[in-house]
Amino acid sequence: MILAEHYPVLIIVISMLSAFTILIAGWLNKKTCLPISLATIFVQLLLAFSILHHVVITREPIHYWLGGWAPPWGIEYVVDAFNAYVLVIVLFICLLTVIYAKRSIEKELPRKIVSFYVVFQLLVTGLCGITVTGDVFNLYVFLEIASLAAYALIAAAGGRSLKASYNYVIMGSIGACFYLLGAGFLYSVTGSLNMADLSYLLPPLYENKVVQAAFVFFVVGISIKMALFPLHVWQPDAYTYAPSAVSVIIAAAMSKVSIYAFIRIFFSVFTTDFIHIYVPITDVLSWIAAIAILVGSVIAIMQTNLKRMLAYSSVSQIGYIVLGVALFSTHWGLYGALIHILNHAITKGCLFMVAGAIIYRTGLRSIKDFEGLGKKMPYTCAAFTLAALSMIGVPPTVGFITKLCLVLASLEAVEYVYVAVILASTLLNLVYFWRVIERMYFVRKEGAGENEHAIKKEEAPVSMVVPALILGLLCVIVGILWLAGAETPLLPIVEQAVNGLGVGAAP
């Protein structure tokens, strides 16, 4: 058990050292990049599972003081059930993505293989650092490490991805400045940057305008990073034009870490008393989330490019999570938000993997060209269908569990308009996902069209199909496990995570 207390820092250190190792080894032989990155992330995932097991069994968080300096003077890594849960999700997605990236990057970035794996490992370092740190300024540092790595990975494809990356740089920098201003304001009135310390020092200062301004800066800054409507303008191009493997990681993992930071600052630093009494922002967030859910879905219907459709779908899905956070005073609100973090990670990861596999094998990006693809790429299209059903919310997928929790939270809060929004968005989801499935399975070409020879009658490489299938199957398996309730470890983990945020778990 004592050894487990060192795992949070080991996850960061080995990832950072791996990036330098990949750089040096890649100069000698670029074929070594993938095995090193794969082995590193696998070890990180094992450590993350060990951390999760430790905090769930002991029901106590892990505290690690860097350099032996006690907080608030030193930087502290703190891992409880919430961030251990997020850490496992993020590293699992990273592991599947690095497997998926092998053939994808060889085709899309043949001259940048070494630099891709180096920067990818730095991105993983940043994501893990954001998740485990217990210091608001250290979170900013890791947020920028992850962001800078993401900017470079998106721009690596060249062409239109350069503009997409530039827009992301501008918006991301604005978001980082807002966050840093919030951290600076808190430090000016408390003299501390440690999250736990701030939660004790801030209550007597809740009426202070500087503290209230800091809260607003944090919310706006992180909302830009996680692409909450209407601050999402950088996201569609970034998701659409990035290399396929990069689209997967930023959509399925990076957005989850930004959401984690939002929830952590929201509840662990400012606490529910501040939000209820001094800055009653939940109604505003609820309406923003509801608009995001509908607008993202409507714009997704209008898209013809599959990756762009998935990008606007993500705008809608972020709205679901924020709606759950805003309904935290109910039994089911935050519970549904945490489940949707898992749901969105595995479903959107699967969907972007399928989009990349289709592009790799056929070069097709437009949905109207997908006729007959279900027979030509059966396993890839099956993975897409499973993930799409979860996005729609069909039982017994994990997406159904998410929407059920949010509906229950809305009913408990007597906010029937949000129930209507969730039901309407489900119909909209059905519209834009069904048209893709219909093209894949039920629409035939009239004769031998011009594109008949363009789609080869074979699957994408196994290294791309298997990760997508794993995530697609998990959409159903995880949903069944949730329905099994307390008989599985998933339900107690989320309940403990919700309790740890000081909100109270679902009954």
C-alpha positions as CSV (number, residue, x, y, z in Angstrom):
1,M,0.0,0.0,0.0
2,I,2.9,2.3,0.7
3,L,4.2,1.7,-2.8
4,A,0.9,2.8,-4.3
5,E,1.4,6.3,-2.8
6,H,4.2,6.8,-5.4
7,Y,2.2,5.7,-8.4
8,P,0.8,9.2,-9.2
9,V,4.2,10.7,-9.7
10,L,5.5,7.6,-11.5
11,I,2.8,7.9,-14.1
12,I,4.0,11.4,-14.9
13,V,7.8,10.7,-14.7
14,I,7.8,7.6,-16.9
15,S,5.7,9.2,-19.5
16,M,8.0,12.3,-19.7
17,L,11.1,10.1,-19.8
18,S,9.5,8.0,-22.5
19,A,9.1,11.0,-24.7
20,F,12.9,11.7,-24.6
21,T,13.6,8.0,-25.1
22,I,11.4,7.9,-28.2
23,L,13.2,10.9,-29.6
24,I,16.7,9.4,-29.1
25,A,15.7,5.8,-30.2
26,G,13.7,7.2,-33.1
27,W,16.8,8.8,-34.6
28,L,18.5,5.4,-34.7
29,N,15.4,3.4,-35.8
30,K,12.0,4.8,-36.2
31,K,10.4,1.4,-35.8
32,T,11.2,1.5,-32.1
33,C,8.9,4.5,-31.5
34,L,5.6,2.5,-31.4
35,P,6.9,-0.3,-29.0
36,I,8.3,2.3,-26.5
37,S,5.1,4.4,-26.5
38,L,2.9,1.3,-26.3
39,A,4.9,-0.2,-23.4
40,T,4.9,3.1,-21.6
41,I,1.2,3.7,-21.8
42,F,0.5,0.1,-20.9
43,V,2.5,0.4,-17.7
44,Q,0.8,3.7,-16.9
45,L,-2.6,2.0,-17.3
46,L,-1.6,-0.7,-14.9
47,L,-0.5,1.9,-12.4
48,A,-3.8,3.7,-12.9
49,F,-5.8,0.5,-12.2
50,S,-3.7,0.0,-9.1
51,I,-4.4,3.5,-7.9
52,L,-8.1,3.1,-8.6
53,H,-8.2,-0.2,-6.7
54,H,-6.3,1.4,-3.8
55,V,-8.5,4.5,-3.3
56,V,-11.7,2.4,-3.7
57,I,-10.7,-0.2,-1.2
58,T,-9.3,2.1,1.4
59,R,-11.8,4.9,0.7
60,E,-9.0,7.3,1.2
61,P,-7.2,9.5,-1.4
62,I,-3.5,9.1,-2.2
63,H,-1.4,12.2,-1.3
64,Y,2.1,12.6,-2.8
65,W,4.3,15.6,-1.9
66,L,6.8,16.5,-4.6
67,G,10.3,16.8,-3.1
68,G,8.9,16.1,0.3
69,W,7.6,19.7,0.6
70,A,4.3,19.7,2.5
71,P,1.4,21.7,1.0
72,P,0.6,24.5,0.7
73,W,4.3,25.4,0.2
74,G,5.0,22.4,-2.1
75,I,3.1,20.8,-5.0
76,E,0.9,18.0,-4.0
77,Y,-0.5,15.2,-6.2
78,V,-3.9,14.0,-4.9
79,V,-5.8,11.1,-6.3
80,D,-9.3,10.2,-5.1
81,A,-12.0,8.0,-6.7
82,F,-13.0,10.7,-9.1
83,N,-9.7,11.4,-10.8
84,A,-8.6,7.7,-10.5
85,Y,-11.7,6.9,-12.5
86,V,-10.9,9.6,-15.1
87,L,-7.2,8.5,-15.2
88,V,-8.1,4.9,-16.1
89,I,-10.5,6.1,-18.8
90,V,-8.0,8.5,-20.4
91,L,-5.1,6.0,-20.3
92,F,-7.2,3.2,-21.7
93,I,-8.2,5.5,-24.6
94,C,-4.6,6.5,-25.1
95,L,-3.5,2.8,-25.2
96,L,-6.0,1.9,-27.9
97,T,-5.2,5.1,-29.8
98,V,-1.5,4.3,-30.0
99,I,-2.3,0.9,-31.4
100,Y,-4.7,2.4,-33.9
101,A,-2.1,5.1,-34.9
102,K,0.5,2.6,-36.2
103,R,-0.9,2.2,-39.8
104,S,-2.8,5.5,-39.7
105,I,0.3,7.6,-39.1
106,E,2.4,5.6,-41.5
107,K,0.0,6.6,-44.3
108,E,-0.9,10.2,-43.2
109,L,2.5,11.3,-41.7
110,P,5.1,9.0,-43.2
111,R,7.9,11.6,-42.7
112,K,6.9,12.6,-39.2
113,I,6.6,9.2,-37.4
114,V,9.3,9.9,-34.7
115,S,8.0,13.5,-34.0
116,F,4.4,12.2,-33.8
117,Y,5.2,9.6,-31.1
118,V,7.3,12.1,-29.1
119,V,4.6,14.8,-29.1
120,F,1.9,12.2,-28.5
121,Q,3.7,11.0,-25.4
122,L,4.0,14.6,-24.2
123,L,0.3,14.9,-24.7
124,V,-0.3,11.8,-22.6
125,T,2.0,13.3,-19.9
126,G,0.0,16.5,-19.9
127,L,-3.3,14.7,-19.6
128,C,-2.1,12.5,-16.7
129,G,-0.7,15.6,-15.0
130,I,-3.9,17.5,-15.2
131,T,-5.7,14.5,-13.7
132,V,-3.5,13.8,-10.7
133,T,-2.4,17.3,-9.5
134,G,-3.9,18.9,-6.5
135,D,-2.5,22.4,-7.3
136,V,-4.3,24.9,-9.4
137,F,-1.1,26.4,-10.9
138,N,0.4,23.0,-11.6
139,L,-2.8,22.1,-13.3
140,Y,-2.3,25.1,-15.6
141,V,1.2,23.9,-16.4
142,F,0.1,20.5,-17.4
143,L,-2.9,22.0,-19.3
144,E,-0.5,24.0,-21.4
145,I,1.8,21.0,-22.0
146,A,-1.2,19.0,-23.3
147,S,-2.5,22.0,-25.3
148,L,0.9,22.7,-27.0
149,A,1.2,19.0,-27.9
150,A,-2.3,19.0,-29.3
151,Y,-1.6,22.2,-31.4
152,A,1.4,20.5,-32.9
153,L,-0.3,17.2,-33.6
154,I,-3.3,18.8,-35.3
155,A,-1.0,21.0,-37.5
156,A,1.2,18.0,-38.5
157,A,-1.1,17.1,-41.4
158,G,-0.5,20.4,-43.1
159,G,-3.0,22.0,-45.5
160,R,-6.3,23.0,-43.8
161,S,-5.1,21.6,-40.5
162,L,-2.7,24.5,-40.2
163,K,-5.5,27.0,-40.0
164,A,-7.5,24.7,-37.7
165,S,-4.5,24.5,-35.4
166,Y,-3.9,28.2,-35.5
167,N,-7.5,28.9,-34.5
168,Y,-7.1,26.4,-31.7
169,V,-3.9,28.2,-30.6
170,I,-5.7,31.5,-30.4
171,M,-8.8,30.2,-28.6
172,G,-6.7,27.9,-26.3
173,S,-4.4,30.7,-25.4
174,I,-7.4,32.9,-24.5
175,G,-8.8,30.1,-22.3
176,A,-5.4,29.6,-20.6
177,C,-5.2,33.3,-19.9
178,F,-8.6,33.3,-18.2
179,Y,-7.6,30.2,-16.2
180,L,-4.3,31.8,-15.1
181,L,-6.0,35.0,-14.1
182,G,-8.4,33.0,-11.9
183,A,-5.4,31.2,-10.3
184,G,-3.7,34.6,-9.8
185,F,-6.7,36.2,-8.2
186,L,-7.1,33.3,-5.7
187,Y,-3.4,33.5,-4.8
188,S,-3.7,37.2,-4.2
189,V,-6.3,36.8,-1.6
190,T,-5.3,33.5,0.0
191,G,-1.6,33.1,-0.6
192,S,-2.2,29.5,-1.6
193,L,-2.5,27.4,-4.8
194,N,-3.3,24.0,-3.2
195,M,-6.8,22.9,-4.0
196,A,-7.5,21.4,-0.6
197,D,-6.0,24.4,1.2
198,L,-8.1,26.8,-0.9
199,S,-11.3,25.0,-0.1
200,Y,-10.6,25.8,3.6
201,L,-9.4,29.4,3.1
202,L,-12.1,30.5,0.7
203,P,-15.4,30.2,2.7
204,P,-14.8,33.4,4.8
205,L,-13.9,35.2,1.5
206,Y,-16.9,34.1,-0.6
207,E,-18.3,37.6,-0.6
208,N,-15.0,39.0,-1.9
209,K,-15.4,40.3,-5.5
210,V,-11.9,39.1,-6.4
211,V,-12.9,35.5,-5.4
212,Q,-16.1,35.7,-7.4
213,A,-14.2,37.1,-10.4
214,A,-11.7,34.3,-10.1
215,F,-14.5,31.8,-10.3
216,V,-15.9,33.4,-13.5
217,F,-12.4,33.4,-15.0
218,F,-12.0,29.7,-14.2
219,V,-15.4,28.8,-15.7
220,V,-14.8,30.7,-18.9
221,G,-11.2,29.6,-19.4
222,I,-12.0,25.9,-19.0
223,S,-15.2,26.2,-21.0
224,I,-13.1,27.3,-24.0
225,K,-10.7,24.3,-23.4
226,M,-13.6,21.8,-23.4
227,A,-15.5,23.5,-26.3
228,L,-18.7,24.4,-24.4
229,F,-21.1,26.2,-26.7
230,P,-20.8,29.0,-27.7
231,L,-17.0,28.9,-27.0
232,H,-16.6,25.8,-29.3
233,V,-15.6,27.7,-32.5
234,W,-12.1,26.2,-32.7
235,Q,-13.3,22.6,-32.3
236,P,-15.0,21.5,-35.6
237,D,-12.1,22.3,-37.8
238,A,-9.6,20.8,-35.3
239,Y,-11.5,17.5,-35.2
240,T,-12.1,17.5,-38.9
241,Y,-8.7,18.2,-40.4
242,A,-6.4,16.7,-37.8
243,P,-4.8,13.3,-38.6
244,S,-7.2,10.5,-37.8
245,A,-5.4,9.2,-34.6
246,V,-5.2,12.8,-33.3
247,S,-8.9,13.3,-33.8
248,V,-9.5,10.2,-31.7
249,I,-7.3,11.4,-28.8
250,I,-8.4,15.0,-28.6
251,A,-12.1,14.0,-28.9
252,A,-12.1,11.0,-26.6
253,A,-9.4,11.8,-24.0
254,M,-8.4,15.5,-24.1
255,S,-11.9,16.8,-23.8
256,K,-12.6,14.5,-20.9
257,V,-9.6,15.9,-19.0
258,S,-10.8,19.4,-19.6
259,I,-14.2,18.4,-18.2
260,Y,-12.5,16.8,-15.2
261,A,-10.7,20.1,-14.5
262,F,-14.0,22.0,-14.8
263,I,-15.7,19.7,-12.3
264,R,-12.7,19.7,-9.9
265,I,-12.5,23.5,-9.7
266,F,-16.2,23.7,-9.5
267,F,-16.6,21.5,-6.5
268,S,-13.3,20.8,-4.8
269,V,-12.0,24.4,-4.8
270,F,-15.2,26.6,-4.6
271,T,-17.6,24.0,-3.0
272,T,-21.3,23.8,-3.4
273,D,-22.0,26.5,-0.7
274,F,-20.3,29.1,-2.8
275,I,-22.2,28.1,-6.0
276,H,-25.6,28.0,-4.2
277,I,-25.3,31.2,-2.3
278,Y,-22.8,33.6,-3.8
279,V,-22.5,32.8,-7.5
280,P,-25.8,31.1,-8.5
281,I,-24.5,30.1,-11.9
282,T,-26.3,26.7,-12.2
283,D,-29.4,28.1,-14.0
284,V,-27.2,29.8,-16.6
285,L,-25.1,26.7,-17.1
286,S,-28.2,24.6,-17.5
287,W,-29.6,26.8,-20.2
288,I,-26.3,27.0,-22.0
289,A,-26.0,23.2,-21.8
290,A,-29.6,22.7,-23.1
291,I,-28.9,25.1,-26.1
292,A,-25.6,23.3,-26.7
293,I,-27.4,19.9,-26.8
294,L,-29.9,21.1,-29.4
295,V,-27.7,23.4,-31.5
296,G,-24.9,20.9,-31.7
297,S,-27.3,18.2,-32.9
298,V,-29.1,20.4,-35.4
299,I,-25.8,21.5,-37.0
300,A,-24.5,17.9,-37.0
301,I,-27.6,17.0,-39.2
302,M,-26.5,19.6,-41.7
303,Q,-23.0,18.2,-42.2
304,T,-21.9,15.9,-45.1
305,N,-18.4,15.2,-43.9
306,L,-18.5,12.4,-41.3
307,K,-15.7,13.8,-39.1
308,R,-17.3,17.2,-39.1
309,M,-20.6,15.7,-38.2
310,L,-19.0,13.9,-35.2
311,A,-17.3,17.2,-34.2
312,Y,-20.6,19.0,-33.9
313,S,-22.0,15.9,-32.2
314,S,-19.3,16.4,-29.5
315,V,-20.5,19.9,-28.9
316,S,-23.9,18.4,-28.1
317,Q,-22.4,15.7,-25.9
318,I,-20.4,18.2,-23.8
319,G,-23.8,19.9,-23.2
320,Y,-25.0,16.7,-21.6
321,I,-22.1,16.6,-19.1
322,V,-22.5,20.3,-18.2
323,L,-26.2,19.8,-17.7
324,G,-25.5,17.0,-15.3
325,V,-23.0,19.2,-13.4
326,A,-25.5,22.1,-13.3
327,L,-28.1,19.7,-11.8
328,F,-25.7,18.6,-9.0
329,S,-28.2,19.4,-6.3
330,T,-30.3,16.5,-7.4
331,H,-29.5,12.8,-6.6
332,W,-28.8,11.9,-10.3
333,G,-27.3,15.0,-11.9
334,L,-23.6,14.7,-11.2
335,Y,-23.9,10.9,-11.3
336,G,-25.2,11.2,-14.9
337,A,-22.4,13.6,-15.7
338,L,-19.7,11.2,-14.5
339,I,-21.2,8.3,-16.4
340,H,-21.4,10.4,-19.6
341,I,-17.6,11.1,-19.3
342,L,-17.1,7.3,-19.8
343,N,-19.9,7.0,-22.4
344,H,-18.5,9.9,-24.5
345,A,-14.9,8.6,-24.2
346,I,-15.6,5.2,-25.6
347,T,-18.4,6.1,-28.1
348,K,-16.7,9.1,-29.6
349,G,-13.3,7.3,-29.6
350,C,-14.9,4.5,-31.5
351,L,-16.7,6.7,-34.0
352,F,-13.6,8.7,-34.9
353,M,-11.6,5.5,-35.2
354,V,-14.2,4.3,-37.7
355,A,-14.0,7.6,-39.6
356,G,-10.3,7.3,-39.8
357,A,-10.4,3.6,-40.9
358,I,-12.8,4.5,-43.7
359,I,-10.6,7.3,-44.9
360,Y,-7.5,5.0,-44.7
361,R,-9.1,2.2,-46.8
362,T,-11.3,4.2,-49.2
363,G,-10.4,7.8,-49.0
364,L,-14.1,8.7,-48.5
365,R,-15.1,11.5,-46.2
366,S,-18.5,12.4,-47.4
367,I,-21.5,10.5,-46.0
368,K,-23.2,10.4,-49.4
369,D,-20.4,8.1,-50.7
370,F,-20.9,5.4,-48.1
371,E,-23.3,3.3,-50.1
372,G,-22.7,-0.4,-49.5
373,L,-19.9,0.2,-47.1
374,G,-21.5,-2.2,-44.6
375,K,-20.8,-5.2,-46.8
376,K,-17.3,-4.0,-47.8
377,M,-16.1,-3.1,-44.3
378,P,-18.4,-5.2,-42.1
379,Y,-16.5,-5.1,-38.8
380,T,-15.7,-1.4,-39.1
381,C,-19.3,-0.5,-39.8
382,A,-20.5,-2.8,-37.0
383,A,-18.3,-0.9,-34.6
384,F,-19.8,2.4,-35.9
385,T,-23.4,1.0,-35.4
386,L,-22.8,0.0,-31.8
387,A,-21.3,3.4,-30.9
388,A,-24.1,5.2,-32.7
389,L,-26.7,3.3,-30.8
390,S,-25.0,4.4,-27.6
391,M,-25.0,8.0,-28.7
392,I,-28.7,7.8,-29.5
393,G,-29.4,6.1,-26.1
394,V,-30.7,2.7,-27.1
395,P,-31.0,0.2,-24.2
396,P,-28.9,-1.5,-22.9
397,T,-26.0,0.8,-24.1
398,V,-24.2,3.1,-21.7
399,G,-25.7,6.1,-23.5
400,F,-29.1,4.9,-22.3
401,I,-27.9,5.0,-18.7
402,T,-26.6,8.5,-19.1
403,K,-29.8,9.9,-20.6
404,L,-31.9,8.1,-18.0
405,C,-29.9,9.6,-15.2
406,L,-30.2,13.1,-16.7
407,V,-33.9,12.7,-17.2
408,L,-34.4,11.6,-13.6
409,A,-32.3,14.6,-12.4
410,S,-34.4,17.0,-14.5
411,L,-37.6,15.5,-13.1
412,E,-36.3,15.8,-9.6
413,A,-35.4,19.4,-10.2
414,V,-38.9,20.0,-11.7
415,E,-37.2,21.2,-14.8
416,Y,-39.4,19.5,-17.4
417,V,-37.9,21.6,-20.2
418,Y,-34.6,19.7,-19.9
419,V,-36.5,16.4,-20.2
420,A,-37.9,17.8,-23.4
421,V,-34.4,18.8,-24.6
422,I,-33.0,15.4,-23.9
423,L,-35.8,13.6,-25.7
424,A,-35.6,16.0,-28.6
425,S,-31.9,15.6,-28.9
426,T,-32.3,11.8,-28.9
427,L,-34.5,12.1,-32.0
428,L,-32.0,14.4,-33.6
429,N,-29.2,12.0,-32.8
430,L,-31.3,9.3,-34.4
431,V,-31.6,11.4,-37.6
432,Y,-27.9,12.1,-38.2
433,F,-26.6,8.7,-37.1
434,W,-29.3,6.8,-38.9
435,R,-28.6,8.5,-42.3
436,V,-25.0,7.1,-42.0
437,I,-26.1,3.6,-41.1
438,E,-28.7,3.7,-43.9
439,R,-26.1,4.6,-46.4
440,M,-23.8,1.9,-45.1
441,Y,-26.3,-0.9,-45.1
442,F,-29.5,-0.1,-47.0
443,V,-28.6,2.1,-50.0
444,R,-27.3,0.5,-53.1
445,K,-25.7,2.2,-56.1
446,E,-27.5,2.1,-59.4
447,G,-25.2,0.1,-61.6
448,A,-21.5,0.5,-61.5
449,G,-21.1,4.2,-60.5
450,E,-17.9,6.1,-60.8
451,N,-17.0,5.4,-57.2
452,E,-17.7,1.6,-57.4
453,H,-14.0,0.8,-57.9
454,A,-12.8,3.4,-55.4
455,I,-14.0,1.3,-52.4
456,K,-12.0,-1.9,-52.1
457,K,-13.8,-4.9,-50.8
458,E,-11.7,-5.4,-47.8
459,E,-11.4,-4.2,-44.2
460,A,-9.0,-1.6,-42.8
461,P,-5.9,-3.0,-41.1
462,V,-6.4,-5.1,-38.0
463,S,-4.6,-2.6,-35.8
464,M,-7.3,-0.1,-36.7
465,V,-10.3,-2.3,-36.7
466,V,-9.7,-4.1,-33.4
467,P,-9.5,-0.9,-31.2
468,A,-12.7,0.4,-32.8
469,L,-14.5,-2.9,-32.2
470,I,-13.3,-3.1,-28.6
471,L,-14.8,0.4,-27.9
472,G,-17.9,-0.5,-29.8
473,L,-18.5,-3.6,-27.7
474,L,-17.7,-1.7,-24.5
475,C,-20.6,0.6,-25.3
476,V,-22.9,-2.4,-24.7
477,I,-20.9,-4.2,-22.1
478,V,-20.5,-1.2,-19.9
479,G,-24.3,-0.4,-20.2
480,I,-25.1,-4.0,-19.1
481,L,-22.7,-3.7,-16.2
482,W,-24.3,-0.4,-15.0
483,L,-27.7,-2.1,-15.2
484,A,-26.3,-4.9,-13.0
485,G,-25.9,-2.3,-10.3
486,A,-24.0,-3.0,-7.1
487,E,-23.0,-6.5,-8.3
488,T,-20.3,-4.8,-10.4
489,P,-17.5,-2.4,-9.3
490,L,-18.6,0.3,-11.7
491,L,-21.5,1.6,-9.7
492,P,-19.6,1.9,-6.3
493,I,-16.7,3.7,-8.0
494,V,-19.0,6.4,-9.4
495,E,-20.9,6.7,-6.2
496,Q,-17.7,7.1,-4.2
497,A,-16.5,9.7,-6.8
498,V,-19.7,11.7,-6.4
499,N,-19.5,11.5,-2.6
500,G,-15.9,12.7,-2.7
501,L,-16.9,15.8,-4.5
502,G,-19.2,16.7,-1.6
503,V,-22.4,16.3,-3.5
504,G,-23.8,13.0,-2.4
505,A,-24.3,9.9,-4.5
506,A,-27.4,8.6,-6.2
507,P,-29.6,6.3,-4.3
